[in-house]
């Protein structure tokens, strides 16, 4: 690929099974043992000058068997993106949206944004704008921030009037667009989908979604698509989740690992609750070469990503 005209360049992998090492122009950028983690590498300093060609290579090693209790597949089986950004940008998976207060009349939206500044200290404006499912702007707020070199966290709160709640029957979604401006110019924008809903757990009465009792009718869903294989296929996932919903399923446990981001997106759109499982095992081994051998060193990074 040709070096893009950008201040920083990242590569994002949604999943490589397993023991992956990424090389750019012959130099190792990073290694990830877990085959189900999504991760990002800053490859700016490995690139040739703008306009010149580069070679990216990915090696994965799935030779040690058995390392799973199910069909895992092998290789780059999820999507990959080359991301070009300015020196000041929303970090990888850098937004965290919560809705702590919800009534029929209004709802509070808290947005925690991690902003990475790869240059010297700079003054910036962070604008958070909420859009409904029809693309209508329903709330917006701008804050002046000072971005130190490295990672900065910006906190924003705003209110949305008459929120449409997310539920199993009516999975209403909103989008918050985060914009970073420097010197009056927007240099980065980042979309985050979310929904307004309350969840309560009562040991005697069960689960309550938006104040209503919900019986979780769920399945344990492995990531492979049967005869199609383990490579992510959006329409196949959409069909599978749609069929489960028609059968009466309203909840999915991702067995036994983080799923591809597309699955979470589809469940959000179709109205299914998700238990997003991190690992099949911790330190106790289930198969000879499973994740237990990496747990102590890698579980924190894998959980965070």
Phi and psi in degrees as GROMACS dihedral restraints (atoms count N, CA, C in turn):
[ dihedral_restraints ]
;  ai    aj    ak    al  type     phi  dphi    fc
    3     4     5     6     1   -90.5    20    10
    4     5     6     7     1   138.3    20    10
    6     7     8     9     1   -60.4    20    10
    7     8     9    10     1   121.1    20    10
    9    10    11    12     1   -74.6    20    10
   10    11    12    13     1   162.1    20    10
   12    13    14    15     1   -83.9    20    10
   13    14    15    16     1    88.1    20    10
   15    16    17    18     1  -154.2    20    10
   16    17    18    19     1   156.6    20    10
   18    19    20    21     1   -76.2    20    10
   19    20    21    22     1   -36.5    20    10
   21    22    23    24     1  -134.5    20    10
   22    23    24    25     1   144.5    20    10
   24    25    26    27     1  -130.3    20    10
   25    26    27    28     1   129.7    20    10
   27    28    29    30     1  -121.2    20    10
   28    29    30    31     1   155.5    20    10
   30    31    32    33     1  -121.4    20    10
   31    32    33    34     1   132.8    20    10
   33    34    35    36     1  -116.3    20    10
   34    35    36    37     1   128.0    20    10
   36    37    38    39     1  -112.9    20    10
   37    38    39    40     1   127.9    20    10
   39    40    41    42     1   -82.0    20    10
   40    41    42    43     1   -14.9    20    10
   42    43    44    45     1   168.1    20    10
   43    44    45    46     1   131.6    20    10
   45    46    47    48     1  -134.8    20    10
   46    47    48    49     1   121.2    20    10
   48    49    50    51     1  -105.5    20    10
   49    50    51    52     1   114.9    20    10
   51    52    53    54     1  -142.0    20    10
   52    53    54    55     1  -174.6    20    10
   54    55    56    57     1    47.8    20    10
   55    56    57    58     1    55.0    20    10
   57    58    59    60     1   -85.9    20    10
   58    59    60    61     1   142.3    20    10
   60    61    62    63     1  -128.7    20    10
   61    62    63    64     1   129.4    20    10
   63    64    65    66     1  -103.2    20    10
   64    65    66    67     1   131.5    20    10
   66    67    68    69     1  -118.3    20    10
   67    68    69    70     1   140.3    20    10
   69    70    71    72     1  -126.1    20    10
   70    71    72    73     1   121.0    20    10
   72    73    74    75     1    52.4    20    10
   73    74    75    76     1    41.5    20    10
   75    76    77    78     1    83.8    20    10
   76    77    78    79     1    -3.7    20    10
   78    79    80    81     1  -107.5    20    10
   79    80    81    82     1   134.1    20    10
   81    82    83    84     1   -70.2    20    10
   82    83    84    85     1   130.5    20    10
   84    85    86    87     1   -96.9    20    10
   85    86    87    88     1   -40.7    20    10
   87    88    89    90     1  -176.3    20    10
   88    89    90    91     1   162.6    20    10
   90    91    92    93     1  -128.8    20    10
   91    92    93    94     1   142.2    20    10
   93    94    95    96     1  -139.1    20    10
   94    95    96    97     1   112.0    20    10
   96    97    98    99     1   -68.9    20    10
   97    98    99   100     1   -43.3    20    10
   99   100   101   102     1   -69.7    20    10
  100   101   102   103     1   130.8    20    10
  102   103   104   105     1   -81.9    20    10
  103   104   105   106     1    -6.5    20    10
  105   106   107   108     1  -113.1    20    10
  106   107   108   109     1     1.8    20    10
  108   109   110   111     1   -80.2    20    10
  109   110   111   112     1   141.8    20    10
  111   112   113   114     1   -92.6    20    10
  112   113   114   115     1   138.4    20    10
  114   115   116   117     1  -151.1    20    10
  115   116   117   118     1   164.9    20    10
  117   118   119   120     1  -136.4    20    10
  118   119   120   121     1   143.6    20    10
  120   121   122   123     1  -126.5    20    10
  121   122   123   124     1   138.5    20    10
  123   124   125   126     1   -84.7    20    10
  124   125   126   127     1   113.7    20    10
  126   127   128   129     1  -108.4    20    10
  127   128   129   130     1    10.8    20    10
  129   130   131   132     1   -52.8    20    10
  130   131   132   133     1   -48.2    20    10
  132   133   134   135     1   -75.8    20    10
  133   134   135   136     1    -5.0    20    10
  135   136   137   138     1   -98.3    20    10
  136   137   138   139     1    -6.2    20    10
  138   139   140   141     1   -87.2    20    10
  139   140   141   142     1   153.2    20    10
  141   142   143   144     1   -75.6    20    10
  142   143   144   145     1   167.6    20    10
  144   145   146   147     1   -54.9    20    10
  145   146   147   148     1   156.2    20    10
  147   148   149   150     1   -54.6    20    10
  148   149   150   151     1   136.1    20    10
  150   151   152   153     1    93.2    20    10
  151   152   153   154     1   -16.4    20    10
  153   154   155   156     1   -90.4    20    10
  154   155   156   157     1   162.8    20    10
  156   157   158   159     1   -85.3    20    10
  157   158   159   160     1   153.3    20    10
  159   160   161   162     1  -135.0    20    10
  160   161   162   163     1   160.0    20    10
  162   163   164   165     1  -123.8    20    10
  163   164   165   166     1   123.9    20    10
  165   166   167   168     1  -108.3    20    10
  166   167   168   169     1   132.0    20    10
  168   169   170   171     1  -127.2    20    10
  169   170   171   172     1   143.9    20    10
  171   172   173   174     1  -126.3    20    10
  172   173   174   175     1   123.1    20    10
  174   175   176   177     1  -106.8    20    10
  175   176   177   178     1   131.5    20    10
  177   178   179   180     1  -128.3    20    10
  178   179   180   181     1   150.5    20    10
  180   181   182   183     1  -129.5    20    10
  181   182   183   184     1   106.7    20    10
  183   184   185   186     1  -116.0    20    10
  184   185   186   187     1    28.1    20    10
  186   187   188   189     1   -74.3    20    10
  187   188   189   190     1   -34.5    20    10
  189   190   191   192     1   -73.3    20    10
  190   191   192   193     1   113.1    20    10
  192   193   194   195     1  -127.7    20    10
  193   194   195   196     1   146.5    20    10
  195   196   197   198     1   -84.2    20    10
  196   197   198   199     1   143.9    20    10
  198   199   200   201     1  -123.9    20    10
  199   200   201   202     1    10.3    20    10
  201   202   203   204     1  -154.7    20    10
  202   203   204   205     1   159.9    20    10
  204   205   206   207     1   -97.3    20    10
  205   206   207   208     1     9.0    20    10
  207   208   209   210     1  -149.4    20    10
  208   209   210   211     1   176.6    20    10
  210   211   212   213     1   -72.2    20    10
  211   212   213   214     1   118.1    20    10
  213   214   215   216     1  -100.2    20    10
  214   215   216   217     1   -23.9    20    10
  216   217   218   219     1    77.1    20    10
  217   218   219   220     1  -170.8    20    10
  219   220   221   222     1  -161.3    20    10
  220   221   222   223     1   142.8    20    10
  222   223   224   225     1   102.5    20    10
  223   224   225   226     1  -163.7    20    10
  225   226   227   228     1   -83.6    20    10
  226   227   228   229     1    92.8    20    10
  228   229   230   231     1  -103.8    20    10
  229   230   231   232     1    -0.4    20    10
  231   232   233   234     1  -125.5    20    10
  232   233   234   235     1   175.0    20    10
  234   235   236   237     1   -71.3    20    10
  235   236   237   238     1   154.8    20    10
  237   238   239   240     1  -129.5    20    10
  238   239   240   241     1   139.3    20    10
  240   241   242   243     1  -131.5    20    10
  241   242   243   244     1   141.0    20    10
  243   244   245   246     1   -99.5    20    10
  244   245   246   247     1   121.5    20    10
  246   247   248   249     1  -117.3    20    10
  247   248   249   250     1   121.2    20    10
  249   250   251   252     1  -106.7    20    10
  250   251   252   253     1   127.7    20    10
  252   253   254   255     1  -140.6    20    10
  253   254   255   256     1   170.4    20    10
  255   256   257   258     1   -79.5    20    10
  256   257   258   259     1   172.4    20    10
  258   259   260   261     1   -60.6    20    10
  259   260   261   262     1   -32.6    20    10
  261   262   263   264     1  -103.9    20    10
  262   263   264   265     1   117.7    20    10
  264   265   266   267     1  -155.4    20    10
  265   266   267   268     1   158.9    20    10
  267   268   269   270     1   -67.0    20    10
  268   269   270   271     1   128.8    20    10
  270   271   272   273     1   -66.2    20    10
  271   272   273   274     1   165.9    20    10
  273   274   275   276     1   -55.9    20    10
  274   275   276   277     1   124.8    20    10
  276   277   278   279     1    49.6    20    10
  277   278   279   280     1    45.3    20    10
  279   280   281   282     1   -88.8    20    10
  280   281   282   283     1     2.3    20    10
  282   283   284   285     1  -112.2    20    10
  283   284   285   286     1   145.4    20    10
  285   286   287   288     1  -136.3    20    10
  286   287   288   289     1   111.1    20    10
  288   289   290   291     1  -109.8    20    10
  289   290   291   292     1   129.1    20    10
  291   292   293   294     1  -130.0    20    10
  292   293   294   295     1   156.0    20    10
  294   295   296   297     1  -128.8    20    10
  295   296   297   298     1    77.6    20    10
  297   298   299   300     1   -72.8    20    10
  298   299   300   301     1   -22.6    20    10
  300   301   302   303     1  -131.1    20    10
  301   302   303   304     1   119.3    20    10
  303   304   305   306     1  -134.2    20    10
  304   305   306   307     1   126.4    20    10
  306   307   308   309     1  -131.0    20    10
  307   308   309   310     1   177.0    20    10
  309   310   311   312     1   -64.3    20    10
  310   311   312   313     1   -30.9    20    10
  312   313   314   315     1   -86.4    20    10
  313   314   315   316     1   -35.2    20    10
  315   316   317   318     1  -158.1    20    10
  316   317   318   319     1   163.9    20    10
  318   319   320   321     1  -140.8    20    10
  319   320   321   322     1   142.2    20    10
  321   322   323   324     1   -92.7    20    10
  322   323   324   325     1   135.5    20    10
  324   325   326   327     1  -118.9    20    10
  325   326   327   328     1   119.5    20    10
  327   328   329   330     1  -102.3    20    10
  328   329   330   331     1   129.8    20    10
  330   331   332   333     1  -124.4    20    10
  331   332   333   334     1   119.5    20    10
  333   334   335   336     1  -108.0    20    10
  334   335   336   337     1   118.1    20    10
  336   337   338   339     1  -119.8    20    10
  337   338   339   340     1   122.9    20    10
  339   340   341   342     1   -91.4    20    10
  340   341   342   343     1   119.8    20    10
  342   343   344   345     1  -113.3    20    10
  343   344   345   346     1   127.5    20    10
  345   346   347   348     1   -98.8    20    10
  346   347   348   349     1   127.0    20    10
  348   349   350   351     1  -114.5    20    10
  349   350   351   352     1   111.7    20    10
  351   352   353   354     1   -95.0    20    10
  352   353   354   355     1    13.9    20    10
  354   355   356   357     1  -131.1    20    10
  355   356   357   358     1  -161.6    20    10
  357   358   359   360     1   -74.4    20    10
  358   359   360   361     1   171.4    20    10
  360   361   362   363     1   -51.0    20    10
  361   362   363   364     1   136.4    20    10
  363   364   365   366     1  -148.6    20    10
  364   365   366   367     1   147.2    20    10
  366   367   368   369     1   -86.0    20    10
  367   368   369   370     1   136.7    20    10
  369   370   371   372     1  -144.0    20    10
  370   371   372   373     1   167.4    20    10
  372   373   374   375     1  -121.0    20    10
  373   374   375   376     1   128.0    20    10
  375   376   377   378     1  -108.2    20    10
  376   377   378   379     1   120.5    20    10
  378   379   380   381     1  -113.0    20    10
  379   380   381   382     1   128.2    20    10
  381   382   383   384     1  -112.9    20    10
  382   383   384   385     1   122.5    20    10
  384   385   386   387     1  -125.9    20    10
  385   386   387   388     1   128.8    20    10
  387   388   389   390     1  -102.6    20    10
  388   389   390   391     1   130.4    20    10
  390   391   392   393     1  -117.6    20    10
  391   392   393   394     1   145.5    20    10
  393   394   395   396     1   -84.3    20    10
  394   395   396   397     1  -175.4    20    10
  396   397   398   399     1   -64.6    20    10
  397   398   399   400     1   -21.2    20    10
  399   400   401   402     1   -92.4    20    10
  400   401   402   403     1     4.5    20    10
  402   403   404   405     1    83.5    20    10
  403   404   405   406     1     9.6    20    10
  405   406   407   408     1   -83.0    20    10
  406   407   408   409     1   132.4    20    10
  408   409   410   411     1   -73.3    20    10
  409   410   411   412     1   125.2    20    10
  411   412   413   414     1  -115.7    20    10
  412   413   414   415     1   -12.7    20    10
  414   415   416   417     1  -168.7    20    10
  415   416   417   418     1   149.3    20    10
  417   418   419   420     1  -157.9    20    10
  418   419   420   421     1   146.2    20    10
  420   421   422   423     1  -152.1    20    10
  421   422   423   424     1   144.2    20    10
  423   424   425   426     1  -121.9    20    10
  424   425   426   427     1   141.7    20    10
  426   427   428   429     1  -131.2    20    10
  427   428   429   430     1   138.6    20    10
  429   430   431   432     1   -82.2    20    10
  430   431   432   433     1   130.2    20    10
  432   433   434   435     1  -134.1    20    10
  433   434   435   436     1   153.2    20    10
  435   436   437   438     1  -106.3    20    10
  436   437   438   439     1   119.7    20    10
  438   439   440   441     1   -99.2    20    10
  439   440   441   442     1   110.1    20    10
  441   442   443   444     1   -78.0    20    10
  442   443   444   445     1   162.1    20    10
  444   445   446   447     1   -63.3    20    10
  445   446   447   448     1   133.9    20    10
  447   448   449   450     1   106.2    20    10
  448   449   450   451     1  -152.5    20    10
  450   451   452   453     1   -95.3    20    10
  451   452   453   454     1   133.8    20    10
  453   454   455   456     1  -123.6    20    10
  454   455   456   457     1   149.6    20    10
  456   457   458   459     1  -118.5    20    10
  457   458   459   460     1   124.8    20    10
  459   460   461   462     1  -109.6    20    10
  460   461   462   463     1   132.8    20    10
  462   463   464   465     1  -111.5    20    10
  463   464   465   466     1   132.1    20    10
  465   466   467   468     1  -137.1    20    10
  466   467   468   469     1   141.7    20    10
  468   469   470   471     1  -128.2    20    10
  469   470   471   472     1   141.2    20    10
  471   472   473   474     1  -149.7    20    10
  472   473   474   475     1   168.3    20    10
  474   475   476   477     1  -118.7    20    10
  475   476   477   478     1   141.5    20    10
  477   478   479   480     1  -116.7    20    10
  478   479   480   481     1   126.6    20    10
  480   481   482   483     1   -80.4    20    10
  481   482   483   484     1   145.0    20    10
  483   484   485   486     1    45.9    20    10
  484   485   486   487     1    60.2    20    10
  486   487   488   489     1   -67.8    20    10
  487   488   489   490     1   140.8    20    10
  489   490   491   492     1   -87.8    20    10
  490   491   492   493     1   119.3    20    10
  492   493   494   495     1   -75.9    20    10
  493   494   495   496     1   148.5    20    10
  495   496   497   498     1   -84.4    20    10
  496   497   498   499     1   130.2    20    10
  498   499   500   501     1  -146.1    20    10
  499   500   501   502     1   172.4    20    10
  501   502   503   504     1   -63.7    20    10
  502   503   504   505     1   -37.6    20    10
  504   505   506   507     1   -80.3    20    10
  505   506   507   508     1   -34.3    20    10
  507   508   509   510     1  -133.8    20    10
  508   509   510   511     1    85.4    20    10
  510   511   512   513     1   -78.8    20    10
  511   512   513   514     1    71.2    20    10
  513   514   515   516     1   -72.7    20    10
  514   515   516   517     1   130.1    20    10
  516   517   518   519     1  -121.0    20    10
  517   518   519   520     1   148.1    20    10
  519   520   521   522     1  -121.4    20    10
  520   521   522   523     1   164.2    20    10
  522   523   524   525     1  -131.2    20    10
  523   524   525   526     1   131.2    20    10
  525   526   527   528     1  -104.1    20    10
  526   527   528   529     1   128.0    20    10
  528   529   530   531     1  -103.9    20    10
  529   530   531   532     1   119.1    20    10
  531   532   533   534     1   -97.7    20    10
  532   533   534   535     1   125.1    20    10
  534   535   536   537     1  -120.4    20    10
  535   536   537   538     1   136.1    20    10
  537   538   539   540     1  -112.4    20    10
  538   539   540   541     1   126.1    20    10
  540   541   542   543     1  -120.7    20    10
  541   542   543   544     1   138.3    20    10
  543   544   545   546     1  -131.3    20    10
  544   545   546   547     1   125.3    20    10
  546   547   548   549     1    63.3    20    10
  547   548   549   550     1    31.8    20    10
  549   550   551   552     1    80.7    20    10
  550   551   552   553     1     3.1    20    10
  552   553   554   555     1  -115.5    20    10
  553   554   555   556     1   130.7    20    10
  555   556   557   558     1   -74.0    20    10
  556   557   558   559     1   121.3    20    10
  558   559   560   561     1  -110.8    20    10
  559   560   561   562     1   -11.1    20    10
  561   562   563   564     1  -157.0    20    10
  562   563   564   565     1   145.2    20    10
  564   565   566   567     1  -140.7    20    10
  565   566   567   568     1   150.1    20    10
  567   568   569   570     1  -148.9    20    10
  568   569   570   571     1   127.7    20    10
  570   571   572   573     1   -99.4    20    10
  571   572   573   574     1   138.5    20    10
  573   574   575   576     1  -134.3    20    10
  574   575   576   577     1   123.2    20    10
  576   577   578   579     1   -90.2    20    10
  577   578   579   580     1   139.7    20    10
  579   580   581   582     1  -153.4    20    10
  580   581   582   583     1   173.1    20    10
  582   583   584   585     1  -139.4    20    10
  583   584   585   586     1   156.0    20    10
  585   586   587   588     1   -91.5    20    10
  586   587   588   589     1   119.7    20    10
  588   589   590   591     1  -164.1    20    10
  589   590   591   592     1   154.0    20    10
  591   592   593   594     1  -113.9    20    10
  592   593   594   595     1   142.5    20    10
  594   595   596   597     1  -128.0    20    10
  595   596   597   598     1   130.1    20    10
  597   598   599   600     1  -127.5    20    10
  598   599   600   601     1   143.2    20    10
  600   601   602   603     1  -120.3    20    10
  601   602   603   604     1   125.3    20    10
  603   604   605   606     1  -123.7    20    10
  604   605   606   607     1   124.1    20    10
  606   607   608   609     1   -62.9    20    10
  607   608   609   610     1   -21.1    20    10
  609   610   611   612     1  -100.2    20    10
  610   611   612   613     1   -28.7    20    10
  612   613   614   615     1  -111.8    20    10
  613   614   615   616     1   -15.5    20    10
  615   616   617   618     1   100.8    20    10
  616   617   618   619     1  -149.5    20    10
  618   619   620   621     1   -99.6    20    10
  619   620   621   622     1   138.6    20    10
  621   622   623   624     1  -125.6    20    10
  622   623   624   625     1   124.8    20    10
  624   625   626   627     1  -112.1    20    10
  625   626   627   628     1   119.2    20    10
  627   628   629   630     1    54.9    20    10
  628   629   630   631     1    37.8    20    10
  630   631   632   633     1    81.6    20    10
  631   632   633   634     1    -0.1    20    10
  633   634   635   636     1  -111.1    20    10
  634   635   636   637     1   139.4    20    10
  636   637   638   639     1   -64.7    20    10
  637   638   639   640     1   134.1    20    10
  639   640   641   642     1  -128.2    20    10
  640   641   642   643     1   126.8    20    10
  642   643   644   645     1   -88.8    20    10
  643   644   645   646     1   119.5    20    10
  645   646   647   648     1   -80.8    20    10
  646   647   648   649     1   109.2    20    10
  648   649   650   651     1  -104.3    20    10
  649   650   651   652     1    95.3    20    10
  651   652   653   654     1  -124.2    20    10
  652   653   654   655     1   174.4    20    10
  654   655   656   657     1  -134.3    20    10
  655   656   657   658     1   155.6    20    10
  657   658   659   660     1   -92.6    20    10
  658   659   660   661     1   119.1    20    10
  660   661   662   663     1  -117.2    20    10
  661   662   663   664     1   113.1    20    10
  663   664   665   666     1   -76.0    20    10
  664   665   666   667     1   160.8    20    10
  666   667   668   669     1   -81.0    20    10
  667   668   669   670     1   -19.9    20    10
  669   670   671   672     1   -75.0    20    10
  670   671   672   673     1   155.0    20    10
  672   673   674   675     1  -108.2    20    10
  673   674   675   676     1    41.2    20    10
  675   676   677   678     1    63.5    20    10
  676   677   678   679     1  -127.7    20    10
  678   679   680   681     1   -67.0    20    10
  679   680   681   682     1   -17.2    20    10
  681   682   683   684     1   -73.2    20    10
  682   683   684   685     1   -31.7    20    10
  684   685   686   687     1   106.4    20    10
  685   686   687   688     1  -165.5    20    10
  687   688   689   690     1  -100.7    20    10
  688   689   690   691     1    -8.2    20    10
  690   691   692   693     1   -65.1    20    10
  691   692   693   694     1   135.9    20    10
  693   694   695   696     1   -66.1    20    10
  694   695   696   697     1   135.5    20    10
  696   697   698   699     1  -139.4    20    10
  697   698   699   700     1   107.5    20    10
  699   700   701   702     1   -59.1    20    10
  700   701   702   703     1   -48.1    20    10
  702   703   704   705     1   -66.2    20    10
  703   704   705   706     1   -34.8    20    10
  705   706   707   708     1   -65.7    20    10
  706   707   708   709     1   -41.9    20    10
  708   709   710   711     1   -62.5    20    10
  709   710   711   712     1   -44.3    20    10
  711   712   713   714     1   -60.3    20    10
  712   713   714   715     1   -43.0    20    10
  714   715   716   717     1   -66.3    20    10
  715   716   717   718     1   -42.5    20    10
  717   718   719   720     1   -62.4    20    10
  718   719   720   721     1   -48.9    20    10
  720   721   722   723     1   -65.7    20    10
  721   722   723   724     1   -38.5    20    10
  723   724   725   726     1   -62.6    20    10
  724   725   726   727     1   -40.2    20    10
  726   727   728   729     1   -65.2    20    10
  727   728   729   730     1   -42.9    20    10
  729   730   731   732     1   -61.5    20    10
  730   731   732   733     1   -41.5    20    10
  732   733   734   735     1   -63.6    20    10
  733   734   735   736     1   -41.1    20    10
  735   736   737   738     1   -63.0    20    10
  736   737   738   739     1   -30.4    20    10
  738   739   740   741     1   -75.7    20    10
  739   740   741   742     1   -11.2    20    10
  741   742   743   744     1   107.9    20    10
  742   743   744   745     1     2.1    20    10
  744   745   746   747     1   -70.7    20    10
  745   746   747   748     1   136.0    20    10
  747   748   749   750     1  -129.5    20    10
  748   749   750   751     1     5.6    20    10
  750   751   752   753     1  -150.1    20    10
  751   752   753   754     1   144.8    20    10
  753   754   755   756     1  -131.2    20    10
  754   755   756   757     1   133.2    20    10
  756   757   758   759     1  -103.7    20    10
  757   758   759   760     1   123.0    20    10
  759   760   761   762     1   -79.3    20    10
  760   761   762   763     1   104.2    20    10
  762   763   764   765     1   -94.8    20    10
  763   764   765   766     1   120.7    20    10
  765   766   767   768     1  -125.6    20    10
  766   767   768   769     1    61.4    20    10
  768   769   770   771     1  -167.8    20    10
  769   770   771   772     1   163.7    20    10
  771   772   773   774     1   -60.9    20    10
  772   773   774   775     1   137.5    20    10
  774   775   776   777     1   -86.6    20    10
  775   776   777   778     1   176.9    20    10
  777   778   779   780     1   -67.0    20    10
  778   779   780   781     1   145.0    20    10
  780   781   782   783     1   -56.2    20    10
  781   782   783   784     1   -28.4    20    10
  783   784   785   786     1   -62.5    20    10
  784   785   786   787     1   -34.0    20    10
  786   787   788   789     1   -64.0    20    10
  787   788   789   790     1   -44.1    20    10
  789   790   791   792     1   -63.9    20    10
  790   791   792   793     1   -39.3    20    10
  792   793   794   795     1   -61.5    20    10
  793   794   795   796     1   -44.3    20    10
  795   796   797   798     1   -67.2    20    10
  796   797   798   799     1   -41.2    20    10
  798   799   800   801     1   -63.9    20    10
  799   800   801   802     1   -38.9    20    10
  801   802   803   804     1   -59.3    20    10
  802   803   804   805     1   -44.4    20    10
  804   805   806   807     1   -71.0    20    10
  805   806   807   808     1   -35.9    20    10
  807   808   809   810     1   -92.8    20    10
  808   809   810   811     1   -12.8    20    10
  810   811   812   813     1    88.3    20    10
  811   812   813   814     1    53.3    20    10
  813   814   815   816     1  -123.8    20    10
  814   815   816   817     1   136.9    20    10
  816   817   818   819     1   -74.1    20    10
  817   818   819   820     1   149.1    20    10
  819   820   821   822     1  -131.5    20    10
  820   821   822   823     1   130.9    20    10
  822   823   824   825     1  -101.1    20    10
  823   824   825   826     1   105.9    20    10
  825   826   827   828     1   -89.1    20    10
  826   827   828   829     1   100.1    20    10
  828   829   830   831     1   -82.0    20    10
  829   830   831   832     1   141.0    20    10
  831   832   833   834     1   -89.4    20    10
  832   833   834   835     1   -49.9    20    10
  834   835   836   837     1  -140.8    20    10
  835   836   837   838     1   155.7    20    10
  837   838   839   840     1   -83.8    20    10
  838   839   840   841     1   -23.8    20    10
  840   841   842   843     1  -152.3    20    10
  841   842   843   844     1   161.0    20    10
  843   844   845   846     1  -105.8    20    10
  844   845   846   847     1  -108.9    20    10
  846   847   848   849     1   -86.1    20    10
  847   848   849   850     1   -22.9    20    10
  849   850   851   852     1   -81.8    20    10
  850   851   852   853     1   124.1    20    10
  852   853   854   855     1   -76.7    20    10
  853   854   855   856     1   142.0    20    10
  855   856   857   858     1  -112.9    20    10
  856   857   858   859     1   -33.8    20    10
  858   859   860   861     1  -129.5    20    10
  859   860   861   862     1   165.5    20    10
  861   862   863   864     1   -57.8    20    10
  862   863   864   865     1   -42.0    20    10
  864   865   866   867     1  -119.5    20    10
  865   866   867   868     1    34.8    20    10
  867   868   869   870     1   -82.2    20    10
  868   869   870   871     1  -169.9    20    10
  870   871   872   873     1   -64.3    20    10
  871   872   873   874     1   -17.3    20    10
  873   874   875   876     1   -56.6    20    10
  874   875   876   877     1   -28.9    20    10
  876   877   878   879     1   -73.8    20    10
  877   878   879   880     1   -16.5    20    10
  879   880   881   882     1  -105.2    20    10
  880   881   882   883     1    -9.0    20    10
  882   883   884   885     1   -56.7    20    10
  883   884   885   886     1   -52.2    20    10
  885   886   887   888     1   -57.2    20    10
  886   887   888   889     1   -41.9    20    10
  888   889   890   891     1   -81.9    20    10
  889   890   891   892     1   -31.7    20    10
  891   892   893   894     1  -115.3    20    10
  892   893   894   895     1   -10.8    20    10
  894   895   896   897     1   -64.5    20    10
  895   896   897   898     1   -32.4    20    10
  897   898   899   900     1   -67.3    20    10
  898   899   900   901     1   -49.4    20    10
  900   901   902   903     1   -62.2    20    10
  901   902   903   904     1   -40.4    20    10
  903   904   905   906     1   -66.9    20    10
  904   905   906   907     1   -39.5    20    10
  906   907   908   909     1   -65.9    20    10
  907   908   909   910     1   -42.7    20    10
  909   910   911   912     1   -63.5    20    10
  910   911   912   913     1   -43.3    20    10
